[in-house]
Structure formats: structure tokens, C-alpha cells
């Protein structure tokens, strides 16, 4: 009987084999699906993070803008030591914009329905600085600064060409312009006035825009201010969101302390 002798080298070559072309293509296709899934997930997470950041920034801007406006507008007409002084002592006639009559502490321009950037509002008040008896009253201007000496502030709010809520601060002959909050497209203002000359109970009976208040000579009868700020929608233009150019309005009614008392 003949014995079959195997070639060890040939047998080793037969035992070695790799993936077929079909197997490689299947593996590649599975890898592509997995990669696409991961990329889709990363994109969704990025969009969610961007949306959350935009909404958080919007809320911060709304809070900061309205807090600044509230603090300044509420202070309109404040002055130290009312026992010894009168409004006309500090709030004199002005011949350049913003125009004030003697004793007048608030004024504005614009009509509520006007196109963006909308209206302006100007308020005046006086800090005692360190002067007794009302020294260190902590009254700030629209830049957030206080004074160590008695100072009268004129603060004018408006929206600039770049979409910033800005304040123009006038102290004596010095004018300072500061950008406060960005992403604001429009400022609309109604003034709550007591228009009935036969009533004097500090109650608002109508809301008018600046043009109507000027026409009716009601500036010294303004008791409150209704402010509406329109902010850029942070998600506008994204899939499933409002179109580009959409804004979000934010409204607050602010009372004047010298007319209605402290409003906390």
C-alpha cells in the first residue's frame, strides 16, 4: 500500500485565507451607517446646544435690558432733600435735545406704531452724592456709576443702527454714549397719563405715545411708562423654527416713584 505524503508548505498556504470582496463591502457599508448615525447625533446635539445657548442669552438680555430701564425710569424726578428743594431747583429748562421745561423730568419722541428702531425716552433725576442729609443715596446713572458729589443725570434710551439698546448720558456739558444690550430691534413706548384735569388722584386714565403726550401737553402728568422691547429671535431661520427676521417682544409697565411711590 502506498502512503500519501502531504506537503507541509502547501497545506499551510491552503489554511491561510482573508475576507472576500463581498464581506469587505458589507463591513464598509455597516461602518458608513454607523458613522452617519454618529454624525447625525453630534449634529443634533450641536443644534440643541446652540438653541439652548441662544435662548439663555435672550433671557439674559431681556432681564438686563428691562432691569436697566426700570431702575432709571423709576428714578425720574428724584432729587435730594425735598423739604429744602423743589424740582425746578435741579431740573431746569434745556434748549438742546432732549428738550425739557422747568421741573419736567421725563420726555420722549416717536409714535408707538412707527417702524424700527422706534422711540426714545429721556429721564432726569439728581443724586445727592455725599451731601447731607441724603448723602450716599446710591443713585446710579445708566452706565451703572454713582457720584460723590451732587449731580443731575439726563439718561436717554434708544436703539442704535447696530441693534443695541443704548443710553446717552448727559451730565453738565459732558455726553457719554454706552451700548447696553445687543440683539434689540425696536423700542416702543406708551405713557400712562392722567388726562382728566378735574381729577388728581395719581391714577392713569389713558396710555399715549410720545407724540400724543406732547400734543396734549401731558408730560408733567405721566405716571407710568409701558415699555416694549423687541429682541432678535435666536432660533429664527433654523429648521422647524420661525423665518429669519422674527422678533420676540418683551413688555413691562414701570411706575414713576415721584408720582406713585416706591415700586419694588
ABEGO torsion letter per residue (X at the ends): XBBBBBBAAAAAAAABBBBBAAAAAAAAAAAAAAAAAAAAAAAAAAAAAAAAAAAAAAAAAAAAAAAAAAAAAAABGBBBGAAABBAAAABBBBABOBBBBBGBABBBBEBAABBOAEBBBBBBBBBAEABOAABGAGBBBAAGBBBABBBBBBBBBBBBAAGBBBBBBBBEABBBBBBABBGBABBBBBBBBBABAABBAGBBABBBBAAAAAAAGAAAABABBBBBBBBBBAABGBBGBBBBGBBBBBBBBBBBAAAAEBBX
